[in-house]
Amino acid sequence: MNTATTPPKSRVLISFDYALKRLLRNKANYAVLEGFLSELLMRDVKVKSIGESEGNKQHLEDKYNRVDIMVEEASGEVMIIELQFVREVDYFHRMLYGTSKVVTERMHTGNKYMSIPKVYSINIVYFDLGQGKDYVYHGKTHFVGLHRQDQLQLSATQRRTFDREEAGDIYPEYYILKINAFNDVAEDTLDEWIYFLKNNAIKDEFKAKGLDKARETLARENLTVEEQREYDYLQRVRSENQSAFASAKDEGIMEGELNARKKFEPIIVEQEQALARERAEKEALLAKLAALESKGG
């Protein structure tokens, strides 16, 4: 009889944001990030280098709630990867600023415009950004004819020079992964990555590119004792921040309902008084009719 224990269905790992800050910048671990980017962009991605982005010049209050890095691919393309835990009403504008910053910083006096790299903005958000039913969104520029509705293509020379097909392919592209909107049912390999991003766990049956390396690299026991203490502290701070936000939101809703009640209460009272007067007048009229009928009888 086989007495071997059944392996667990999933293995809990450290969070992706902590891995980005501490482990995945090591060249030996690039395979994890390459796997994620390959699944998202649906092509093989090879990381050349990982650097600090503008977002890492953080305010103190951002320390535990956001992380972003700038990845340069072997082809020269640039990918901004940002994780955001706290709601920001102008987050879409920040995405625009991030790509614009990369474009302007890479364009020096005397350079040709064609030296501007292709930029991808990859946003992993743990709050409800905008309104939509999906949990993965992709945005890019399209030039569409107003009269013929055709899509503007590049010329043959431009296609050879830029290695692009459409004019819009030159411009930045945006990906938004709304992690909390994912229902935990992985239907493809990208979903397997999103499951990990949401649950810090990888199921045994998951086959997405990079997840095998993630299982090996992101195990909590791989951290030093000091790193484990730091990780636990960061997770606790994030949990407390999220609880505080949820409480503030609930209090805001309650305060809004109270203010609305105060605003409409005079109107409601007036309506109730009018109905009471109308009811009293009807009752008085019925009493008079009853009295007349009694006299007539």
C-alpha positions as CSV (number, residue, x, y, z in Angstrom):
1,M,0.0,0.0,0.0
2,N,1.3,3.5,-0.9
3,T,1.7,5.4,2.3
4,A,3.2,8.5,0.7
5,T,1.5,11.7,1.7
6,T,-0.5,13.5,-1.0
7,P,1.2,16.7,-2.0
8,P,-0.6,20.0,-1.2
9,K,-2.8,21.4,-3.9
10,S,-1.0,24.8,-3.7
11,R,2.1,26.2,-2.0
12,V,1.9,29.6,-0.2
13,L,4.6,31.9,-1.3
14,I,5.8,35.5,-0.5
15,S,3.9,38.2,-2.3
16,F,4.9,39.4,-5.8
17,D,5.4,43.0,-4.7
18,Y,8.0,41.9,-2.0
19,A,9.6,39.7,-4.6
20,L,10.0,42.6,-7.0
21,K,11.6,44.7,-4.3
22,R,14.0,42.1,-3.0
23,L,14.4,38.9,-5.1
24,L,13.5,39.4,-8.8
25,R,16.0,42.1,-9.4
26,N,18.7,39.4,-9.1
27,K,19.6,38.3,-12.6
28,A,19.5,34.6,-11.6
29,N,15.7,35.1,-11.0
30,Y,14.9,37.0,-14.2
31,A,13.0,33.9,-15.4
32,V,10.1,34.6,-13.0
33,L,9.5,38.1,-14.4
34,E,10.1,36.9,-18.0
35,G,7.5,34.2,-17.5
36,F,4.9,36.8,-16.2
37,L,5.6,39.2,-19.0
38,S,5.6,36.5,-21.7
39,E,2.2,35.3,-20.6
40,L,0.8,38.8,-20.5
41,L,2.2,40.0,-23.8
42,M,1.7,36.6,-25.5
43,R,5.3,36.5,-26.8
44,D,8.7,35.5,-25.4
45,V,10.2,38.3,-23.3
46,K,13.9,38.4,-22.3
47,V,14.8,40.8,-19.6
48,K,18.1,42.8,-20.2
49,S,18.0,44.8,-17.0
50,I,15.8,46.0,-14.1
51,G,16.1,49.5,-12.8
52,E,14.5,52.1,-10.6
53,S,11.6,54.0,-12.0
54,E,10.3,57.4,-11.2
55,G,7.7,55.8,-8.9
56,N,10.4,54.5,-6.5
57,K,11.0,58.1,-5.4
58,Q,8.2,57.5,-2.9
59,H,6.6,59.5,-0.1
60,L,6.8,57.7,3.2
61,E,3.0,56.8,3.2
62,D,3.5,55.0,-0.1
63,K,6.3,52.8,1.2
64,Y,4.1,49.7,1.9
65,N,1.4,50.3,-0.6
66,R,3.0,50.6,-4.0
67,V,6.1,49.4,-5.9
68,D,7.1,49.9,-9.4
69,I,10.1,49.0,-11.5
70,M,11.3,49.6,-15.0
71,V,12.3,46.6,-17.1
72,E,14.4,46.9,-20.2
73,E,13.9,44.1,-22.7
74,A,16.7,42.7,-24.8
75,S,15.1,44.4,-27.8
76,G,15.3,47.8,-26.2
77,E,11.6,48.0,-25.3
78,V,10.8,49.4,-21.9
79,M,8.2,48.0,-19.5
80,I,7.0,49.8,-16.4
81,I,5.5,47.4,-13.9
82,E,3.5,49.0,-11.0
83,L,1.7,47.4,-8.1
84,Q,-0.8,49.6,-6.4
85,F,-2.8,48.7,-3.2
86,V,-4.3,52.0,-2.3
87,R,-7.1,53.6,-4.3
88,E,-6.1,56.8,-6.3
89,V,-8.8,58.6,-8.2
90,D,-6.3,60.0,-10.7
91,Y,-4.5,56.7,-11.3
92,F,-5.1,56.8,-15.0
93,H,-3.3,60.1,-15.2
94,R,-0.4,58.6,-13.3
95,M,-0.2,55.8,-15.9
96,L,0.1,58.5,-18.6
97,Y,2.7,60.4,-16.7
98,G,4.8,57.2,-16.2
99,T,5.0,56.4,-20.0
100,S,5.5,60.1,-20.9
101,K,8.4,60.3,-18.4
102,V,10.1,57.3,-20.0
103,V,9.7,58.8,-23.5
104,T,11.1,62.2,-22.6
105,E,14.0,60.9,-20.6
106,R,15.1,58.6,-23.5
107,M,14.9,61.5,-26.0
108,H,18.1,63.5,-25.9
109,T,19.1,66.6,-27.9
110,G,20.3,65.5,-31.4
111,N,18.7,62.1,-31.2
112,K,16.4,60.9,-33.9
113,Y,12.8,60.5,-32.9
114,M,13.0,56.9,-33.9
115,S,15.3,56.3,-30.9
116,I,12.3,56.6,-28.6
117,P,11.6,53.1,-27.3
118,K,8.3,51.2,-27.3
119,V,6.9,51.6,-23.8
120,Y,4.5,49.2,-22.0
121,S,2.7,50.3,-18.8
122,I,1.7,47.2,-16.8
123,N,-0.5,48.1,-13.8
124,I,-1.4,45.5,-11.2
125,V,-4.0,47.1,-9.0
126,Y,-5.7,45.8,-5.9
127,F,-8.7,48.2,-6.0
128,D,-11.6,48.8,-8.3
129,L,-10.2,51.1,-11.0
130,G,-12.8,52.6,-13.3
131,Q,-16.0,50.7,-14.3
132,G,-15.8,47.4,-16.1
133,K,-16.7,43.7,-15.8
134,D,-13.4,42.3,-16.9
135,Y,-10.2,41.9,-14.8
136,V,-7.6,42.4,-17.5
137,Y,-7.7,45.4,-19.8
138,H,-5.4,46.3,-22.7
139,G,-5.2,49.8,-24.2
140,K,-3.3,51.0,-27.3
141,T,-3.5,53.7,-29.9
142,H,-5.5,53.2,-33.1
143,F,-5.6,55.5,-36.1
144,V,-9.0,54.9,-37.7
145,G,-10.3,56.6,-40.9
146,L,-13.3,58.9,-40.3
147,H,-14.8,58.1,-43.7
148,R,-13.6,54.6,-44.6
149,Q,-13.0,53.2,-41.0
150,D,-9.8,51.7,-42.1
151,Q,-6.8,51.4,-39.7
152,L,-3.7,53.4,-40.6
153,Q,-0.8,51.1,-41.5
154,L,2.9,51.8,-41.8
155,S,4.6,51.9,-45.2
156,A,6.7,49.0,-46.3
157,T,9.9,51.0,-45.5
158,Q,8.6,52.0,-42.0
159,R,7.6,48.4,-41.3
160,R,11.2,47.2,-42.1
161,T,12.7,50.1,-40.1
162,F,10.6,50.0,-37.0
163,D,9.6,46.3,-37.1
164,R,5.9,47.4,-36.6
165,E,2.8,46.9,-38.6
166,E,0.3,49.6,-37.6
167,A,1.1,53.3,-36.9
168,G,-0.4,52.9,-33.4
169,D,2.2,50.2,-32.6
170,I,4.8,52.8,-32.1
171,Y,2.9,54.4,-29.2
172,P,2.8,53.2,-25.5
173,E,0.5,50.4,-24.6
174,Y,-1.3,49.9,-21.3
175,Y,-2.3,46.8,-19.3
176,I,-4.5,46.9,-16.2
177,L,-4.9,43.8,-14.1
178,K,-7.7,44.3,-11.6
179,I,-6.6,41.5,-9.2
180,N,-9.5,41.7,-6.7
181,A,-12.0,41.3,-9.6
182,F,-10.6,37.8,-10.5
183,N,-12.9,34.9,-9.4
184,D,-10.0,32.5,-8.6
185,V,-10.9,30.2,-11.5
186,A,-7.9,29.9,-13.8
187,E,-9.0,29.2,-17.3
188,D,-5.6,29.9,-19.0
189,T,-2.0,30.5,-18.2
190,L,-2.4,34.2,-17.6
191,D,-5.1,33.4,-15.1
192,E,-2.7,31.2,-13.3
193,W,-0.4,34.2,-12.8
194,I,-3.3,36.3,-11.7
195,Y,-4.3,33.6,-9.2
196,F,-0.8,33.8,-7.8
197,L,-0.9,37.7,-7.7
198,K,-4.1,37.5,-5.7
199,N,-3.5,34.6,-3.4
200,N,0.3,34.3,-3.1
201,A,-0.1,30.7,-4.0
202,I,0.6,28.4,-7.0
203,K,-1.4,25.3,-7.5
204,D,0.4,22.1,-8.4
205,E,-1.3,21.8,-11.7
206,F,-0.4,25.3,-12.9
207,K,1.9,25.3,-16.0
208,A,2.3,29.0,-16.9
209,K,5.7,30.1,-17.9
210,G,7.8,31.3,-15.0
211,L,5.7,29.7,-12.3
212,D,8.0,26.8,-11.8
213,K,10.8,29.2,-11.1
214,A,8.5,31.2,-8.8
215,R,7.7,28.1,-6.8
216,E,11.4,27.6,-6.2
217,T,12.5,31.2,-5.7
218,L,9.6,32.7,-3.8
219,A,9.3,30.2,-1.0
220,R,9.2,32.0,2.4
221,E,11.9,29.7,3.8
222,N,14.3,31.1,1.2
223,L,14.3,34.4,3.1
224,T,16.8,35.1,5.9
225,V,15.4,35.4,9.4
226,E,15.8,39.2,9.1
227,E,14.0,39.2,5.7
228,Q,11.2,37.1,7.1
229,R,10.7,39.6,10.0
230,E,10.6,42.4,7.5
231,Y,8.2,40.6,5.2
232,D,5.8,39.8,8.1
233,Y,5.9,43.4,9.2
234,L,5.2,44.8,5.8
235,Q,2.2,42.4,5.4
236,R,0.9,43.4,8.7
237,V,1.2,47.1,7.9
238,R,-0.6,46.6,4.6
239,S,-3.4,44.7,6.2
240,E,-3.8,47.4,8.8
241,N,-3.8,50.1,6.1
242,Q,-6.5,48.2,4.1
243,S,-8.6,47.8,7.2
244,A,-8.3,51.5,8.0
245,F,-9.3,52.3,4.4
246,A,-12.3,50.0,4.6
247,S,-13.4,51.5,7.9
248,A,-13.0,55.0,6.6
249,K,-15.1,54.1,3.5
250,D,-17.8,52.6,5.7
251,E,-17.8,55.7,7.9
252,G,-18.0,57.9,4.9
253,I,-21.0,56.0,3.6
254,M,-22.7,56.2,7.0
255,E,-21.9,59.9,7.2
256,G,-23.2,60.4,3.7
257,E,-26.5,58.6,4.5
258,L,-26.8,60.8,7.7
259,N,-26.2,64.0,5.7
260,A,-28.7,62.9,3.1
261,R,-31.3,62.1,5.8
262,K,-30.7,65.5,7.4
263,K,-31.1,67.1,4.0
264,F,-34.3,65.4,3.0
265,E,-35.8,65.1,6.5
266,P,-37.7,68.5,6.4
267,I,-39.2,67.5,3.0
268,I,-40.3,64.2,4.3
269,V,-41.8,65.8,7.4
270,E,-43.6,68.3,5.3
271,Q,-45.0,65.6,3.0
272,E,-46.1,63.5,6.0
273,Q,-47.9,66.6,7.5
274,A,-49.6,67.3,4.2
275,L,-50.8,63.7,4.1
276,A,-52.0,63.9,7.7
277,R,-54.0,67.1,6.9
278,E,-55.5,65.5,3.8
279,R,-56.5,62.4,5.9
280,A,-58.0,64.6,8.6
281,E,-60.0,66.6,6.0
282,K,-61.3,63.4,4.5
283,E,-62.3,62.0,7.9
284,A,-64.1,65.3,8.7
285,L,-66.0,65.2,5.4
286,L,-67.0,61.6,6.0
287,A,-68.2,62.5,9.5
288,K,-70.4,65.4,8.0
289,L,-71.9,63.1,5.4
290,A,-72.6,60.5,8.1
291,A,-74.3,63.2,10.2
292,L,-76.4,64.4,7.2
293,E,-77.5,60.9,6.4
294,S,-78.4,60.3,10.0
295,K,-80.6,63.5,10.1
296,G,-82.2,62.5,6.7
297,G,-83.0,59.1,8.1
